[in-house]
C-alpha cells in the first residue's frame, strides 16, 4: 500500500551516499564552509557526519538541499 516516490528526488538515495558525493565534489574544507556544522569542520569523517545528521533534522535538511543543488551544477 505504499505510494510510489516518483516526485521525491531523494528516493533511493541514502544519507551516506549524499555525504560521500558531497565530499567527493567539494572536499571537507569547502563543505564545512558551505554548511557550517562541527562534524564538517573539526576532524571530519563520513561516520561522524552520519551520526550527527541522523540526529539533527535541520542539518540533514541543509545537506540534502546542497546535494540536490549540486546535482544540477556542471
N, C-alpha and C positions, 0 to 999 in steps of 0.2 A: 503493500500500500504506500510505499514511499514515492514521492513525486520526483520526476527526472530533474536534474540540476542544469538544464540547458542554458539558463541565464546567469549561472554562477561561474565567473571566470576562474575561481579558485577550486572548483570541484575537481577532486582527484590529485590536488597538489598539496603535499604535506608541508608542515611548517619547516621541517628540516630541509626540504628541497628549496623552499623560499630563501632561508638564511644562507644556504650553501651557494645558491645562484647569485645572491646579492654580494656575498664576499668575493666570489669569482669576478663579478663585474666591477665592483667598486673598491674592494680591499677593506680591511678593518678600519684603517685610518679615515678614509672618506666616508664609510658607512657610519662611523661614530660622529663625524661632522654633520652628516645629513640627518641622523636620528640620534640626538644626544642622550643616550642612556648608558649607564655604567657598564653593562655587560658588553657593550661595543667598544668602550674606551679604556677599560682597565683590565688587563690580562684577558683579552677576548678569546673565546673558543665557541665552536658550534654548540657543544654540550651545555656550557653555562648559559649561553644565549637562549637555548631552547627551554631550559628550566625556568628562566625569568619570564620569557614571553608566554609560556603556558599559564603562568600565574597572574599575568598582568595584561588584562584585555586592552587597555588604552595603548600600550606599547606594541602589542601584537597588531592592532589596527594600523598603526603607523607603518610597521614593517610590511604588512600586506598591501597597503596603499603604494608604498615605494616600489614594491615588486610589480604591481600592476602598471605603474607608470613606466618602469624600466623595460617592460616588455615591448613598449612602443618606441623606445629610443633605438637609434642605429647602433 
